[in-house]
């Protein structure tokens, strides 16, 4: 039982770290001002939330909601900045 609890806590820590890294990537992307990095960061955060949901036995619907919100932000940003992204030579 203690082993299961340990594994559960470890998984939560890994998920938290993954989301922290995703948010740091978004911060760095925003600081860079590079539109392709910003759009990708939104996408990555949505993907991270989805993966955590899929890999979790708890299946928390909040994770799906957040994944959807980040993907919607990504699509909204993409629709506003598609030309800028296409013209960016980097």
mmCIF file as gemmi writes it, N, C-alpha and C atoms, coordinates in Angstrom:
data_model
loop_
_atom_site.group_PDB
_atom_site.id
_atom_site.type_symbol
_atom_site.label_atom_id
_atom_site.label_alt_id
_atom_site.label_comp_id
_atom_site.label_asym_id
_atom_site.label_entity_id
_atom_site.label_seq_id
_atom_site.pdbx_PDB_ins_code
_atom_site.Cartn_x
_atom_site.Cartn_y
_atom_site.Cartn_z
_atom_site.occupancy
_atom_site.B_iso_or_equiv
_atom_site.pdbx_formal_charge
_atom_site.auth_seq_id
_atom_site.auth_asym_id
_atom_site.pdbx_PDB_model_num
ATOM 1 N N . UNK Axp A 1 ? 0.822 -1.197 0 1 0 ? 1 A 1
ATOM 2 C CA . UNK Axp A 1 ? 0 0 0 1 0 ? 1 A 1
ATOM 3 C C . UNK Axp A 1 ? 0.865 1.26 0 1 0 ? 1 A 1
ATOM 4 N N . UNK Axp A 2 ? 1.913 1.253 0.824 1 0 ? 2 A 1
ATOM 5 C CA . UNK Axp A 2 ? 2.809 2.404 0.88 1 0 ? 2 A 1
ATOM 6 C C . UNK Axp A 2 ? 3.494 2.621 -0.467 1 0 ? 2 A 1
ATOM 7 N N . UNK Axp A 3 ? 3.797 1.524 -1.136 1 0 ? 3 A 1
ATOM 8 C CA . UNK Axp A 3 ? 4.434 1.612 -2.445 1 0 ? 3 A 1
ATOM 9 C C . UNK Axp A 3 ? 3.506 2.28 -3.461 1 0 ? 3 A 1
ATOM 10 N N . UNK Axp A 4 ? 2.242 1.923 -3.43 1 0 ? 4 A 1
ATOM 11 C CA . UNK Axp A 4 ? 1.259 2.53 -4.331 1 0 ? 4 A 1
ATOM 12 C C . UNK Axp A 4 ? 1.116 4.022 -4.067 1 0 ? 4 A 1
ATOM 13 N N . UNK Axp A 5 ? 1.053 4.396 -2.811 1 0 ? 5 A 1
ATOM 14 C CA . UNK Axp A 5 ? 0.943 5.806 -2.444 1 0 ? 5 A 1
ATOM 15 C C . UNK Axp A 5 ? 2.18 6.566 -2.904 1 0 ? 5 A 1
ATOM 16 N N . UNK Axp A 6 ? 3.348 5.967 -2.722 1 0 ? 6 A 1
ATOM 17 C CA . UNK Axp A 6 ? 4.595 6.585 -3.174 1 0 ? 6 A 1
ATOM 18 C C . UNK Axp A 6 ? 4.575 6.795 -4.687 1 0 ? 6 A 1
ATOM 19 N N . UNK Axp A 7 ? 4.167 5.775 -5.432 1 0 ? 7 A 1
ATOM 20 C CA . UNK Axp A 7 ? 4.111 5.886 -6.894 1 0 ? 7 A 1
ATOM 21 C C . UNK Axp A 7 ? 3.114 6.947 -7.328 1 0 ? 7 A 1
ATOM 22 N N . UNK Axp A 8 ? 1.987 7.031 -6.623 1 0 ? 8 A 1
ATOM 23 C CA . UNK Axp A 8 ? 0.978 8.041 -6.934 1 0 ? 8 A 1
ATOM 24 C C . UNK Axp A 8 ? 1.543 9.441 -6.71 1 0 ? 8 A 1
ATOM 25 N N . UNK Axp A 9 ? 2.209 9.648 -5.561 1 0 ? 9 A 1
ATOM 26 C CA . UNK Axp A 9 ? 2.81 10.95 -5.263 1 0 ? 9 A 1
ATOM 27 C C . UNK Axp A 9 ? 3.905 11.287 -6.267 1 0 ? 9 A 1
ATOM 28 N N . UNK Axp A 10 ? 4.698 10.287 -6.632 1 0 ? 10 A 1
ATOM 29 C CA . UNK Axp A 10 ? 5.761 10.495 -7.611 1 0 ? 10 A 1
ATOM 30 C C . UNK Axp A 10 ? 5.18 10.932 -8.952 1 0 ? 10 A 1
ATOM 31 N N . UNK Axp A 11 ? 4.112 10.29 -9.375 1 0 ? 11 A 1
ATOM 32 C CA . UNK Axp A 11 ? 3.477 10.642 -10.646 1 0 ? 11 A 1
ATOM 33 C C . UNK Axp A 11 ? 2.931 12.067 -10.601 1 0 ? 11 A 1
ATOM 34 N N . UNK Axp A 12 ? 2.316 12.456 -9.487 1 0 ? 12 A 1
ATOM 35 C CA . UNK Axp A 12 ? 1.806 13.824 -9.346 1 0 ? 12 A 1
ATOM 36 C C . UNK Axp A 12 ? 2.955 14.814 -9.442 1 0 ? 12 A 1
ATOM 37 N N . UNK Axp A 13 ? 4.083 14.509 -8.798 1 0 ? 13 A 1
ATOM 38 C CA . UNK Axp A 13 ? 5.247 15.392 -8.865 1 0 ? 13 A 1
ATOM 39 C C . UNK Axp A 13 ? 5.758 15.509 -10.293 1 0 ? 13 A 1
ATOM 40 N N . UNK Axp A 14 ? 5.805 14.391 -11.017 1 0 ? 14 A 1
ATOM 41 C CA . UNK Axp A 14 ? 6.254 14.412 -12.408 1 0 ? 14 A 1
ATOM 42 C C . UNK Axp A 14 ? 5.311 15.253 -13.263 1 0 ? 14 A 1
ATOM 43 N N . UNK Axp A 15 ? 4.012 15.093 -13.056 1 0 ? 15 A 1
ATOM 44 C CA . UNK Axp A 15 ? 3.03 15.869 -13.809 1 0 ? 15 A 1
ATOM 45 C C . UNK Axp A 15 ? 3.176 17.35 -13.512 1 0 ? 15 A 1
ATOM 46 N N . UNK Axp A 16 ? 3.351 17.68 -12.238 1 0 ? 16 A 1
ATOM 47 C CA . UNK Axp A 16 ? 3.515 19.073 -11.837 1 0 ? 16 A 1
ATOM 48 C C . UNK Axp A 16 ? 4.765 19.66 -12.475 1 0 ? 16 A 1
ATOM 49 N N . UNK Axp A 17 ? 5.849 18.904 -12.47 1 0 ? 17 A 1
ATOM 50 C CA . UNK Axp A 17 ? 7.098 19.379 -13.078 1 0 ? 17 A 1
ATOM 51 C C . UNK Axp A 17 ? 6.926 19.586 -14.573 1 0 ? 17 A 1
ATOM 52 N N . UNK Axp A 18 ? 6.24 18.679 -15.229 1 0 ? 18 A 1
ATOM 53 C CA . UNK Axp A 18 ? 6.015 18.82 -16.67 1 0 ? 18 A 1
ATOM 54 C C . UNK Axp A 18 ? 5.234 20.093 -16.968 1 0 ? 18 A 1
ATOM 55 N N . UNK Axp A 19 ? 4.187 20.356 -16.188 1 0 ? 19 A 1
ATOM 56 C CA . UNK Axp A 19 ? 3.393 21.568 -16.397 1 0 ? 19 A 1
ATOM 57 C C . UNK Axp A 19 ? 4.203 22.821 -16.072 1 0 ? 19 A 1
ATOM 58 N N . UNK Axp A 20 ? 5.055 22.756 -15.044 1 0 ? 20 A 1
ATOM 59 C CA . UNK Axp A 20 ? 5.915 23.895 -14.715 1 0 ? 20 A 1
ATOM 60 C C . UNK Axp A 20 ? 6.866 24.2 -15.869 1 0 ? 20 A 1
ATOM 61 N N . UNK Axp A 21 ? 7.44 23.155 -16.462 1 0 ? 21 A 1
ATOM 62 C CA . UNK Axp A 21 ? 8.334 23.355 -17.602 1 0 ? 21 A 1
ATOM 63 C C . UNK Axp A 21 ? 7.579 23.944 -18.792 1 0 ? 21 A 1
ATOM 64 N N . UNK Axp A 22 ? 6.36 23.475 -19.005 1 0 ? 22 A 1
ATOM 65 C CA . UNK Axp A 22 ? 5.541 24.02 -20.083 1 0 ? 22 A 1
ATOM 66 C C . UNK Axp A 22 ? 5.258 25.498 -19.882 1 0 ? 22 A 1
ATOM 67 N N . UNK Axp A 23 ? 4.956 25.882 -18.649 1 0 ? 23 A 1
ATOM 68 C CA . UNK Axp A 23 ? 4.683 27.293 -18.349 1 0 ? 23 A 1
ATOM 69 C C . UNK Axp A 23 ? 5.944 28.137 -18.476 1 0 ? 23 A 1
ATOM 70 N N . UNK Axp A 24 ? 7.088 27.575 -18.093 1 0 ? 24 A 1
ATOM 71 C CA . UNK Axp A 24 ? 8.361 28.294 -18.253 1 0 ? 24 A 1
ATOM 72 C C . UNK Axp A 24 ? 8.673 28.486 -19.736 1 0 ? 24 A 1
ATOM 73 N N . UNK Axp A 25 ? 8.348 27.481 -20.542 1 0 ? 25 A 1
ATOM 74 C CA . UNK Axp A 25 ? 8.548 27.603 -21.985 1 0 ? 25 A 1
ATOM 75 C C . UNK Axp A 25 ? 7.677 28.73 -22.54 1 0 ? 25 A 1
ATOM 76 N N . UNK Axp A 26 ? 6.43 28.822 -22.071 1 0 ? 26 A 1
ATOM 77 C CA . UNK Axp A 26 ? 5.544 29.901 -22.514 1 0 ? 26 A 1
ATOM 78 C C . UNK Axp A 26 ? 6.105 31.258 -22.097 1 0 ? 26 A 1
ATOM 79 N N . UNK Axp A 27 ? 6.604 31.364 -20.871 1 0 ? 27 A 1
ATOM 80 C CA . UNK Axp A 27 ? 7.207 32.618 -20.409 1 0 ? 27 A 1
ATOM 81 C C . UNK Axp A 27 ? 8.391 33 -21.294 1 0 ? 27 A 1
ATOM 82 N N . UNK Axp A 28 ? 9.252 32.038 -21.581 1 0 ? 28 A 1
ATOM 83 C CA . UNK Axp A 28 ? 10.42 32.301 -22.428 1 0 ? 28 A 1
ATOM 84 C C . UNK Axp A 28 ? 9.986 32.691 -23.837 1 0 ? 28 A 1
ATOM 85 N N . UNK Axp A 29 ? 8.97 32.021 -24.346 1 0 ? 29 A 1
ATOM 86 C CA . UNK Axp A 29 ? 8.466 32.335 -25.687 1 0 ? 29 A 1
ATOM 87 C C . UNK Axp A 29 ? 7.92 33.754 -25.726 1 0 ? 29 A 1
ATOM 88 N N . UNK Axp A 30 ? 7.156 34.131 -24.703 1 0 ? 30 A 1
ATOM 89 C CA . UNK Axp A 30 ? 6.616 35.494 -24.647 1 0 ? 30 A 1
ATOM 90 C C . UNK Axp A 30 ? 7.73 36.525 -24.558 1 0 ? 30 A 1
ATOM 91 N N . UNK Axp A 31 ? 8.758 36.24 -23.763 1 0 ? 31 A 1
ATOM 92 C CA . UNK Axp A 31 ? 9.888 37.169 -23.643 1 0 ? 31 A 1
ATOM 93 C C . UNK Axp A 31 ? 10.625 37.319 -24.969 1 0 ? 31 A 1
ATOM 94 N N . UNK Axp A 32 ? 10.71 36.224 -25.719 1 0 ? 32 A 1
ATOM 95 C CA . UNK Axp A 32 ? 11.422 36.268 -27 1 0 ? 32 A 1
ATOM 96 C C . UNK Axp A 32 ? 10.656 37.071 -28.04 1 0 ? 32 A 1
ATOM 97 N N . UNK Axp A 33 ? 9.329 37.101 -27.899 1 0 ? 33 A 1
ATOM 98 C CA . UNK Axp A 33 ? 8.501 37.795 -28.873 1 0 ? 33 A 1
ATOM 99 C C . UNK Axp A 33 ? 8.363 37.05 -30.194 1 0 ? 33 A 1
ATOM 100 N N . UNK Axp A 34 ? 8.905 35.858 -30.27 1 0 ? 34 A 1
ATOM 101 C CA . UNK Axp A 34 ? 8.85 35.056 -31.504 1 0 ? 34 A 1
ATOM 102 C C . UNK Axp A 34 ? 7.487 34.371 -31.595 1 0 ? 34 A 1
ATOM 103 N N . UNK Axp A 35 ? 6.733 34.743 -32.61 1 0 ? 35 A 1
ATOM 104 C CA . UNK Axp A 35 ? 5.354 34.256 -32.719 1 0 ? 35 A 1
ATOM 105 C C . UNK Axp A 35 ? 5.265 32.74 -32.854 1 0 ? 35 A 1
ATOM 106 N N . UNK Axp A 36 ? 6.231 32.138 -33.553 1 0 ? 36 A 1
ATOM 107 C CA . UNK Axp A 36 ? 6.16 30.682 -33.715 1 0 ? 36 A 1
ATOM 108 C C . UNK Axp A 36 ? 6.421 29.957 -32.394 1 0 ? 36 A 1
ATOM 109 N N . UNK Axp A 37 ? 7.278 30.522 -31.537 1 0 ? 37 A 1
ATOM 110 C CA . UNK Axp A 37 ? 7.513 29.926 -30.222 1 0 ? 37 A 1
ATOM 111 C C . UNK Axp A 37 ? 6.285 30.067 -29.322 1 0 ? 37 A 1
ATOM 112 N N . UNK Axp A 38 ? 5.647 31.22 -29.382 1 0 ? 38 A 1
ATOM 113 C CA . UNK Axp A 38 ? 4.47 31.469 -28.545 1 0 ? 38 A 1
ATOM 114 C C . UNK Axp A 38 ? 3.341 30.511 -28.919 1 0 ? 38 A 1
ATOM 115 N N . UNK Axp A 39 ? 3.078 30.387 -30.21 1 0 ? 39 A 1
ATOM 116 C CA . UNK Axp A 39 ? 2.016 29.483 -30.662 1 0 ? 39 A 1
ATOM 117 C C . UNK Axp A 39 ? 2.333 28.047 -30.266 1 0 ? 39 A 1
ATOM 118 N N . UNK Axp A 40 ? 3.582 27.649 -30.421 1 0 ? 40 A 1
ATOM 119 C CA . UNK Axp A 40 ? 3.984 26.292 -30.051 1 0 ? 40 A 1
ATOM 120 C C . UNK Axp A 40 ? 3.846 26.062 -28.544 1 0 ? 40 A 1
ATOM 121 N N . UNK Axp A 41 ? 4.161 27.068 -27.744 1 0 ? 41 A 1
ATOM 122 C CA . UNK Axp A 41 ? 4.045 26.937 -26.286 1 0 ? 41 A 1
ATOM 123 C C . UNK Axp A 41 ? 2.595 26.694 -25.875 1 0 ? 41 A 1
ATOM 124 N N . UNK Axp A 42 ? 1.655 27.398 -26.498 1 0 ? 42 A 1
ATOM 125 C CA . UNK Axp A 42 ? 0.238 27.155 -26.212 1 0 ? 42 A 1
ATOM 126 C C . UNK Axp A 42 ? -0.126 25.71 -26.556 1 0 ? 42 A 1
ATOM 127 N N . UNK Axp A 43 ? 0.333 25.272 -27.705 1 0 ? 43 A 1
ATOM 128 C CA . UNK Axp A 43 ? 0.061 23.91 -28.162 1 0 ? 43 A 1
ATOM 129 C C . UNK Axp A 43 ? 0.651 22.887 -27.18 1 0 ? 43 A 1
ATOM 130 N N . UNK Axp A 44 ? 1.893 23.114 -26.758 1 0 ? 44 A 1
ATOM 131 C CA . UNK Axp A 44 ? 2.571 22.195 -25.843 1 0 ? 44 A 1
ATOM 132 C C . UNK Axp A 44 ? 1.818 22.093 -24.518 1 0 ? 44 A 1
ATOM 133 N N . UNK Axp A 45 ? 1.358 23.214 -23.991 1 0 ? 45 A 1
ATOM 134 C CA . UNK Axp A 45 ? 0.61 23.176 -22.728 1 0 ? 45 A 1
ATOM 135 C C . UNK Axp A 45 ? -0.694 22.392 -22.877 1 0 ? 45 A 1
ATOM 136 N N . UNK Axp A 46 ? -1.361 22.537 -23.995 1 0 ? 46 A 1
ATOM 137 C CA . UNK Axp A 46 ? -2.563 21.741 -24.245 1 0 ? 46 A 1
ATOM 138 C C . UNK Axp A 46 ? -2.237 20.261 -24.333 1 0 ? 46 A 1
ATOM 139 N N . UNK Axp A 47 ? -1.156 19.952 -25.043 1 0 ? 47 A 1
ATOM 140 C CA . UNK Axp A 47 ? -0.729 18.563 -25.207 1 0 ? 47 A 1
ATOM 141 C C . UNK Axp A 47 ? -0.339 17.957 -23.864 1 0 ? 47 A 1
ATOM 142 N N . UNK Axp A 48 ? 0.378 18.724 -23.023 1 0 ? 48 A 1
ATOM 143 C CA . UNK Axp A 48 ? 0.775 18.224 -21.704 1 0 ? 48 A 1
ATOM 144 C C . UNK Axp A 48 ? -0.444 17.873 -20.85 1 0 ? 48 A 1
ATOM 145 N N . UNK Axp A 49 ? -1.426 18.765 -20.827 1 0 ? 49 A 1
ATOM 146 C CA . UNK Axp A 49 ? -2.638 18.487 -20.047 1 0 ? 49 A 1
ATOM 147 C C . UNK Axp A 49 ? -3.347 17.232 -20.567 1 0 ? 49 A 1
ATOM 148 N N . UNK Axp A 50 ? -3.417 17.089 -21.873 1 0 ? 50 A 1
ATOM 149 C CA . UNK Axp A 50 ? -4.053 15.903 -22.45 1 0 ? 50 A 1
ATOM 150 C C . UNK Axp A 50 ? -3.284 14.637 -22.08 1 0 ? 50 A 1
ATOM 151 N N . UNK Axp A 51 ? -1.959 14.671 -22.184 1 0 ? 51 A 1
ATOM 152 C CA . UNK Axp A 51 ? -1.16 13.488 -21.866 1 0 ? 51 A 1
ATOM 153 C C . UNK Axp A 51 ? -1.288 13.095 -20.401 1 0 ? 51 A 1
ATOM 154 N N . UNK Axp A 52 ? -1.317 14.09 -19.52 1 0 ? 52 A 1
ATOM 155 C CA . UNK Axp A 52 ? -1.483 13.788 -18.097 1 0 ? 52 A 1
ATOM 156 C C . UNK Axp A 52 ? -2.846 13.143 -17.865 1 0 ? 52 A 1
ATOM 157 N N . UNK Axp A 53 ? -3.873 13.658 -18.533 1 0 ? 53 A 1
ATOM 158 C CA . UNK Axp A 53 ? -5.211 13.054 -18.426 1 0 ? 53 A 1
ATOM 159 C C . UNK Axp A 53 ? -5.183 11.607 -18.926 1 0 ? 53 A 1
ATOM 160 N N . UNK Axp A 54 ? -4.606 11.392 -20.098 1 0 ? 54 A 1
ATOM 161 C CA . UNK Axp A 54 ? -4.594 10.058 -20.699 1 0 ? 54 A 1
ATOM 162 C C . UNK Axp A 54 ? -3.788 9.058 -19.873 1 0 ? 54 A 1
ATOM 163 N N . UNK Axp A 55 ? -2.713 9.522 -19.239 1 0 ? 55 A 1
ATOM 164 C CA . UNK Axp A 55 ? -1.841 8.629 -18.473 1 0 ? 55 A 1
ATOM 165 C C . UNK Axp A 55 ? -2.269 8.464 -17.019 1 0 ? 55 A 1
ATOM 166 N N . UNK Axp A 56 ? -3.321 9.16 -16.639 1 0 ? 56 A 1
ATOM 167 C CA . UNK Axp A 56 ? -3.787 9.107 -15.255 1 0 ? 56 A 1
ATOM 168 C C . UNK Axp A 56 ? -4.924 8.103 -15.122 1 0 ? 56 A 1
ATOM 169 N N . UNK Axp A 57 ? -4.916 7.395 -14.023 1 0 ? 57 A 1
ATOM 170 C CA . UNK Axp A 57 ? -6.033 6.474 -13.784 1 0 ? 57 A 1
ATOM 171 C C . UNK Axp A 57 ? -7.244 7.22 -13.23 1 0 ? 57 A 1
ATOM 172 N N . UNK Axp A 58 ? -7.021 8.427 -12.698 1 0 ? 58 A 1
ATOM 173 C CA . UNK Axp A 58 ? -8.113 9.198 -12.086 1 0 ? 58 A 1
ATOM 174 C C . UNK Axp A 58 ? -9.027 9.845 -13.127 1 0 ? 58 A 1
ATOM 175 N N . UNK Axp A 59 ? -8.503 10.164 -14.303 1 0 ? 59 A 1
ATOM 176 C CA . UNK Axp A 59 ? -9.268 10.791 -15.392 1 0 ? 59 A 1
ATOM 177 C C . UNK Axp A 59 ? -10.02 12.04 -14.921 1 0 ? 59 A 1
ATOM 178 N N . UNK Axp A 60 ? -9.276 13.007 -14.439 1 0 ? 60 A 1
ATOM 179 C CA . UNK Axp A 60 ? -9.861 14.265 -13.978 1 0 ? 60 A 1
ATOM 180 C C . UNK Axp A 60 ? -10.289 15.105 -15.176 1 0 ? 60 A 1
ATOM 181 N N . UNK Axp A 61 ? -11.562 15.399 -15.252 1 0 ? 61 A 1
ATOM 182 C CA . UNK Axp A 61 ? -12.109 16.15 -16.387 1 0 ? 61 A 1
ATOM 183 C C . UNK Axp A 61 ? -11.525 17.551 -16.488 1 0 ? 61 A 1
ATOM 184 N N . UNK Axp A 62 ? -11.079 18.105 -15.362 1 0 ? 62 A 1
ATOM 185 C CA . UNK Axp A 62 ? -10.466 19.431 -15.369 1 0 ? 62 A 1
ATOM 186 C C . UNK Axp A 62 ? -9.239 19.46 -16.28 1 0 ? 62 A 1
ATOM 187 N N . UNK Axp A 63 ? -8.5 18.361 -16.322 1 0 ? 63 A 1
ATOM 188 C CA . UNK Axp A 63 ? -7.331 18.29 -17.204 1 0 ? 63 A 1
ATOM 189 C C . UNK Axp A 63 ? -7.749 18.374 -18.668 1 0 ? 63 A 1
ATOM 190 N N . UNK Axp A 64 ? -8.847 17.708 -19.013 1 0 ? 64 A 1
ATOM 191 C CA . UNK Axp A 64 ? -9.354 17.781 -20.391 1 0 ? 64 A 1
ATOM 192 C C . UNK Axp A 64 ? -9.811 19.194 -20.73 1 0 ? 64 A 1
ATOM 193 N N . UNK Axp A 65 ? -10.461 19.836 -19.776 1 0 ? 65 A 1
ATOM 194 C CA . UNK Axp A 65 ? -10.94 21.206 -19.975 1 0 ? 65 A 1
ATOM 195 C C . UNK Axp A 65 ? -9.759 22.141 -20.21 1 0 ? 65 A 1
ATOM 196 N N . UNK Axp A 66 ? -8.715 21.99 -19.39 1 0 ? 66 A 1
ATOM 197 C CA . UNK Axp A 66 ? -7.531 22.839 -19.545 1 0 ? 66 A 1
ATOM 198 C C . UNK Axp A 66 ? -6.824 22.544 -20.866 1 0 ? 66 A 1
ATOM 199 N N . UNK Axp A 67 ? -6.761 21.28 -21.251 1 0 ? 67 A 1
ATOM 200 C CA . UNK Axp A 67 ? -6.15 20.92 -22.533 1 0 ? 67 A 1
ATOM 201 C C . UNK Axp A 67 ? -6.892 21.613 -23.675 1 0 ? 67 A 1
ATOM 202 N N . UNK Axp A 68 ? -8.203 21.573 -23.601 1 0 ? 68 A 1
ATOM 203 C CA . UNK Axp A 68 ? -9.037 22.216 -24.625 1 0 ? 68 A 1
ATOM 204 C C . UNK Axp A 68 ? -8.806 23.725 -24.648 1 0 ? 68 A 1
ATOM 205 N N . UNK Axp A 69 ? -8.746 24.342 -23.47 1 0 ? 69 A 1
ATOM 206 C CA . UNK Axp A 69 ? -8.534 25.791 -23.395 1 0 ? 69 A 1
ATOM 207 C C . UNK Axp A 69 ? -7.188 26.196 -23.992 1 0 ? 69 A 1
ATOM 208 N N . UNK Axp A 70 ? -6.132 25.44 -23.668 1 0 ? 70 A 1
ATOM 209 C CA . UNK Axp A 70 ? -4.817 25.77 -24.22 1 0 ? 70 A 1
ATOM 210 C C . UNK Axp A 70 ? -4.796 25.576 -25.736 1 0 ? 70 A 1
ATOM 211 N N . UNK Axp A 71 ? -5.449 24.533 -26.222 1 0 ? 71 A 1
ATOM 212 C CA . UNK Axp A 71 ? -5.497 24.306 -27.674 1 0 ? 71 A 1
ATOM 213 C C . UNK Axp A 71 ? -6.307 25.396 -28.365 1 0 ? 71 A 1
ATOM 214 N N . UNK Axp A 72 ? -7.38 25.844 -27.725 1 0 ? 72 A 1
ATOM 215 C CA . UNK Axp A 72 ? -8.161 26.952 -28.293 1 0 ? 72 A 1
ATOM 216 C C . UNK Axp A 72 ? -7.327 28.232 -28.337 1 0 ? 72 A 1
ATOM 217 N N . UNK Axp A 73 ? -6.54 28.477 -27.279 1 0 ? 73 A 1
ATOM 218 C CA . UNK Axp A 73 ? -5.643 29.641 -27.288 1 0 ? 73 A 1
ATOM 219 C C . UNK Axp A 73 ? -4.637 29.526 -28.423 1 0 ? 73 A 1
ATOM 220 N N . UNK Axp A 74 ? -4.128 28.318 -28.61 1 0 ? 74 A 1
ATOM 221 C CA . UNK Axp A 74 ? -3.168 28.079 -29.682 1 0 ? 74 A 1
ATOM 222 C C . UNK Axp A 74 ? -3.785 28.384 -31.044 1 0 ? 74 A 1
ATOM 223 N N . UNK Axp A 75 ? -4.998 27.9 -31.263 1 0 ? 75 A 1
ATOM 224 C CA . UNK Axp A 75 ? -5.673 28.133 -32.544 1 0 ? 75 A 1
ATOM 225 C C . UNK Axp A 75 ? -6.028 29.603 -32.747 1 0 ? 75 A 1
ATOM 226 N N . UNK Axp A 76 ? -6.468 30.268 -31.686 1 0 ? 76 A 1
ATOM 227 C CA . UNK Axp A 76 ? -6.787 31.695 -31.772 1 0 ? 76 A 1
ATOM 228 C C . UNK Axp A 76 ? -5.531 32.488 -32.104 1 0 ? 76 A 1
ATOM 229 N N . UNK Axp A 77 ? -4.446 32.172 -31.406 1 0 ? 77 A 1
ATOM 230 C CA . UNK Axp A 77 ? -3.177 32.858 -31.653 1 0 ? 77 A 1
ATOM 231 C C . UNK Axp A 77 ? -2.714 32.593 -33.082 1 0 ? 77 A 1
ATOM 232 N N . UNK Axp A 78 ? -2.833 31.352 -33.518 1 0 ? 78 A 1
ATOM 233 C CA . UNK Axp A 78 ? -2.429 30.988 -34.871 1 0 ? 78 A 1
ATOM 234 C C . UNK Axp A 78 ? -3.241 31.749 -35.909 1 0 ? 78 A 1
ATOM 235 N N . UNK Axp A 79 ? -4.543 31.867 -35.699 1 0 ? 79 A 1
ATOM 236 C CA . UNK Axp A 79 ? -5.378 32.571 -36.68 1 0 ? 79 A 1
ATOM 237 C C . UNK Axp A 79 ? -5.017 34.055 -36.755 1 0 ? 79 A 1
ATOM 238 N N . UNK Axp A 80 ? -4.584 34.629 -35.631 1 0 ? 80 A 1
ATOM 239 C CA . UNK Axp A 80 ? -4.205 36.044 -35.625 1 0 ? 80 A 1
ATOM 240 C C . UNK Axp A 80 ? -2.795 36.275 -36.162 1 0 ? 80 A 1
ATOM 241 N N . UNK Axp A 81 ? -1.927 35.279 -36.046 1 0 ? 81 A 1
ATOM 242 C CA . UNK Axp A 81 ? -0.513 35.477 -36.373 1 0 ? 81 A 1
ATOM 243 C C . UNK Axp A 81 ? 0.005 34.524 -37.452 1 0 ? 81 A 1
ATOM 244 N N . UNK Axp A 82 ? -0.882 33.895 -38.187 1 0 ? 82 A 1
ATOM 245 C CA . UNK Axp A 82 ? -0.453 32.919 -39.195 1 0 ? 82 A 1
ATOM 246 C C . UNK Axp A 82 ? 0.502 33.539 -40.208 1 0 ? 82 A 1
ATOM 247 N N . UNK Axp A 83 ? 0.193 34.728 -40.676 1 0 ? 83 A 1
ATOM 248 C CA . UNK Axp A 83 ? 1.061 35.382 -41.657 1 0 ? 83 A 1
ATOM 249 C C . UNK Axp A 83 ? 2.426 35.694 -41.049 1 0 ? 83 A 1
ATOM 250 N N . UNK Axp A 84 ? 2.427 36.174 -39.807 1 0 ? 84 A 1
ATOM 251 C CA . UNK Axp A 84 ? 3.698 36.455 -39.13 1 0 ? 84 A 1
ATOM 252 C C . UNK Axp A 84 ? 4.53 35.184 -38.979 1 0 ? 84 A 1
ATOM 253 N N . UNK Axp A 85 ? 3.871 34.093 -38.644 1 0 ? 85 A 1
ATOM 254 C CA . UNK Axp A 85 ? 4.572 32.822 -38.48 1 0 ? 85 A 1
ATOM 255 C C . UNK Axp A 85 ? 5.114 32.35 -39.822 1 0 ? 85 A 1
ATOM 256 N N . UNK Axp A 86 ? 4.305 32.456 -40.87 1 0 ? 86 A 1
ATOM 257 C CA . UNK Axp A 86 ? 4.747 32.038 -42.203 1 0 ? 86 A 1
ATOM 258 C C . UNK Axp A 86 ? 5.916 32.873 -42.71 1 0 ? 86 A 1
ATOM 259 N N . UNK Axp A 87 ? 5.924 34.156 -42.373 1 0 ? 87 A 1
ATOM 260 C CA . UNK Axp A 87 ? 6.975 35.061 -42.86 1 0 ? 87 A 1
ATOM 261 C C . UNK Axp A 87 ? 8.247 34.996 -42.023 1 0 ? 87 A 1
ATOM 262 N N . UNK Axp A 88 ? 8.17 34.38 -40.862 1 0 ? 88 A 1
ATOM 263 C CA . UNK Axp A 88 ? 9.332 34.3 -39.98 1 0 ? 88 A 1
ATOM 264 C C . UNK Axp A 88 ? 10.338 33.314 -40.566 1 0 ? 88 A 1
ATOM 265 N N . UNK Axp A 89 ? 11.514 33.794 -40.877 1 0 ? 89 A 1
ATOM 266 C CA . UNK Axp A 89 ? 12.538 32.95 -41.513 1 0 ? 89 A 1
ATOM 267 C C . UNK Axp A 89 ? 13.23 32.015 -40.522 1 0 ? 89 A 1
ATOM 268 N N . UNK Axp A 90 ? 13.023 32.247 -39.23 1 0 ? 90 A 1
ATOM 269 C CA . UNK Axp A 90 ? 13.638 31.374 -38.228 1 0 ? 90 A 1
ATOM 270 C C . UNK Axp A 90 ? 12.753 30.176 -38.042 1 0 ? 90 A 1
